[in-house]
């Protein structure tokens, strides 16, 4: 076992060494990003409710974040292609900094609208930039492996972070406003460190020459024109976000309010969510690079559905932790789907294509948290998780079946 781990470490280190500086900085950024987000992710919904929001108002906070995030991804992708990737990346990091500040000083749940808008917008912008770096600077046959490595590194960080967060909450007064608020001040410091890292070390990549022009929707429409597979892929990627956006805000709230989970159990759920990408992201990424993305996406889907079943049926911490473990496979699915999306457009269109994906995903996911809040309030909390599974199994998976494998296309080739 030790010899195998050493071999994996050597291969991973060799893989990283042969990549560009920007990719290496993105690995560090991803680890710090995971640290900052996972300090608070189990407490964002509980914090909002503690500040006075009900379940529907909680859903509206997340829907507002999705709405604004959707609108910035297209101009962000266009600016990356036409002007500067580094400036867009820095702008996203600054938005995350503002988000942490809003949460840290919020006297009422109303201010969380701004905090969530900054958070989701910052995440979308930085992820768009990071995806473009990977698409431009990685080979097709290494792309899923790189994403698996990225998920694995961040998962190592997030194994420790929820435990630290639970200890801080306990020491600060428990699961209430005063106990949770210090987490956002620590998050503020970490996001500040990311801004400094990007400012000092990210290099502006070379881009194709071309006159700077006004943002025109025709440039984005041109990407999909005459290629129906692109439209199907866009819809499939957007549908992946709906169950995530419905379940993610309400999972810790369900665990705390319905299953009476305390700080240590919430931390355990967050830790087990990280175990799946830690153990499986890299090997599944390598399998996807060898055998194709679609097969792996179909295999992972039922595992992620088990998360909702375990959560609803939980009678103790073990089932809650099993729910977290299965939920972690959603992150791997998202990475594999993003690898598919990076392989069907020319690299000079990559920023606009990733921006268009962000727009469609954002628009489709805007009503999802609010819908989840309405289901929670008027039908029952458990039906949020049941509806998410039914939607994914009956709509997204059949659509995925209609899309060809992308692994062997080559980034500059057209498909469809």
Secondary structure, DSSP 8 states (H G I E B T S, - for coil): -HHHHHHHHHHHHHHHHTS-HHHHHHHHHHHHHHHHHHHHTTTHHHHHHHTT--HHHHHHHHHHHHHHHHHHHHHHHHHHHHT-HHHHHHHHHHHHHHHHHHHHH-SSTTHHHHHHHHHHHHHHHHHHHHHHHHHHHS-HHHHHHHHHHHHHHHHHHHHHHHHHHHHHHHHHTSSSHHHHHHHHHHHHHHHHHHHHHHHHH---------------HHHHHHHHTT-HHHHHHHHHHHHHHHHHHHHHHHHHHHHHHTS---HHHHHHHHHHHHHHIIIIIHHHHHHHHHH-HHHHHHHHHHHHHHHHHHHHH--SHHHHHHHHHHHTHHHHHHHHHHHHHTTSS-GGGHHHHHHHHHHHHHHHHHHHHHHHHHHHHHT-HHHHHHHHHHHIIIIIHHHHHTS---TTT-TTS---
